C-alpha cells in the first residue's frame, strides 16, 4: 500500500498545503505571492513551499519559485527539519521544480536524521520500492528501524512489508505480523489493515478471525476503505446488517469489490432489505471496472427481469463483457440469449458455440440449454449426450427431458 498523495490546495489563498502523507506543518503564513515572498526564509519554509505551489498553478512568477526552492535548500542545509521535509515533498511531486526522486529521498533522509519520524517512513519507502534509484534494502531498513523505534507507526508497517515480501531478508510472515501490530499500536491504520490480512490465515499463519476483525475495524475507522470491505465481508456471514453498512463505506471509499459484494446482498435480500434497482446500479459501476462476476450477475438480473424491467439488450452487453473476460457462466447466459433472440438479434450459430464452450468447461447449465435447443430442433442424437452431462451435473430439467427422448435412460 502506498501512502503518497499529491499536495492539497490551500484553503482560500493560505499557503501551507499538506505534503505527501499529510505530514506538512499545518501553519498559515501568507495569503498571496507578495506575502509569501516576504515570509519565505530558512526559518519559515512553509511560505517557500507555498511559492512553489502557487507557481505550479500559474499564480506566481518564476523568480518567486526560484526563491522558494533556494530557501528550502538553504533551510535544509541549516538543519531545519521542516525545510528538508518540504524540499523533499516538492522534489518528489515536481511541484514548481524539476521532479528528482533521488534528491527527494535524500531530503527525507535528512529530515529523518533531524528528528522528523514520519520522514523516516517516507525515505524508507522510496528506497525499498526503488522509486529513488535501485532498491536499497539495507538503508531502507535502517531508516525504518529508526522511525519505528521512535514510535512512528508507518515506519513499523513498512518494516513489516519488507519482512513479508522478503526484501533483503528471508520472508517471515510471523515477523511481519509483529511489525504490523506495532504499526497499528502506534496509530498507522495501514498497519492495522495489513495485520488483519495476515491474520486471515492466507500466508501460513494460524487464522485468528477475532483479532483480524479487530484490526480491520481499526483500519476502517482510520480511513482504509479496503479494510472496511474486508471486515464487511467477514461480518456479512454473521451480522449481515453491520456487514452491509461496512461494505457501503468501502464502496463509498472507492473499493469496487465492496460495491459488488453489497450488490449481491441487496439483490438476494440476505439480512438487508431487498433493493434490486440499487443492486443493478452498483453492478453496472463495478462491471465498468472489469469485475467479471458483476457483469455476469448484472446480465442474469436483466435477463430474468426479477426486480427490474427485463432488458435483453443490456443483459447481452453485460454477459458479453463477462464472457470476453473468461467467465463461462456469462458465456452460457449470452449463448442462451442469442439462441432465443427476444429483444436482440437472434444468432443461433454464435449462441450454440458459446454454450458448447461453456459446457466443455464444466457448466452443466450450458449443456442443458444447448441440449434442449437441439431437442427442439429435432436433433435428438446431438441432444442426448448434452442432456446426460447436464443431468449428471444436477440439472433436473435436463433429467426430465431425457425421459422424453425415445429410448433414453436418464
Buried (B, 14 or more C-beta within 10 A) or exposed (E): EEBBEEBEEBEEBBBBBBBBBEBBBEEBBBBBBEBBBEBBBBEBBBBBBBBBBBBBEEEBBEEBBBBBBEBBBBBBEEEBBBBBBBBBBBBBBBBBBEEBBEBBBBBBBBBBBBEBBBBBBBBBBBBBBEBBEEBBBEBBBBBBBBBBEBEBBBBBBBBBBBBBEEBBEEBBBEBBBBBBBBBBBBBBBBBBBBBBBBBBEEBEBEEBEEBBBBBBBBBBEBEBBBBBBBBBBBBBEEBBEBBBBBBBBBBEBEBBBBBBBBBBBBBEBBBBEEBBEBBBBBBBBBBEEEBBBBBBBBBBBBBEEEBBEBBBEBBBBBBBBBBEBEBBBBBBBBBBBBBBEBBBEEBBEEBBBBBBBBBEEEBBBBBBBBBBBBBEEEEBEBBBEBBBBBBEBEBEBBBEBBEEBEEBEB
